[in-house]
Structures are given as structure tokens and as C-alpha cells.
């Protein structure tokens, strides 16, 4: 199973970006998809997760500005990022937890850089 993330880049404070992450390979069902981020010198932290059926969870620091969504037919998760702040600068990683022929496993994408700067 592979996760391919895209959509990062450089944006000014107050701007917007949309990240995408598509899962491919032999996965029967994806239970949870999410986004994490890691800023320089800091630990990786949860940004948002989507467990289907409207069950989402966000870090307090992004509530009201970032929105996670899924397209289950495409095994893709999105992160719409609005009103971006310099503190949002980090490498963003997508994550998926689901069922394969080997049982339940967690998978990570390669990361995409988001830089918020004027």
C-alpha cells in the first residue's frame, strides 16, 4: 500500500492550500485517514483525522481553518487549509489505517512541505 501526497507549497499568511493524498495498492478497506505535521525541531502532531460517517477530529490549533474530507471511491483524503499562519509551516504527512490481506495496518505518505511566509 502506498500513499502519495501532493499540494504543498509556499503561501503568504492568510492564504489557502489544498493537500491531497491518494492510497493505492491491495487494501480492502480504509477505516481512518488523516493528516499529521512535523515542524523543524518539533514532534509530529495530529492535524485532523476522518473515520468516516462524519466522524472527524481536529487539533485545537487548526479548528475553523482547516477541513478534512474523503473520497472513499478514490481512496483519497484532502485537507483544505484556509487562513494559514506561519505556525502552520511544517511537513505534512498523510496517514491511513485499514485492512489488507495481512490484517490491519497503518501506512504513511512521504510528506509534503507547507511553508507560510511573507
Buried (B, 14 or more C-beta within 10 A) or exposed (E): BEBBBBBBEEBEEEBEBBBBBBBEEEBEEBEBBBBBBBBEEEEBEBBBBBBEEEEBBBBEEBEEBBBBBBEEEEBBBBBBBBEBEEEBBBBBBBBBBBEBEEEEEEBBBEBBEBBBEE
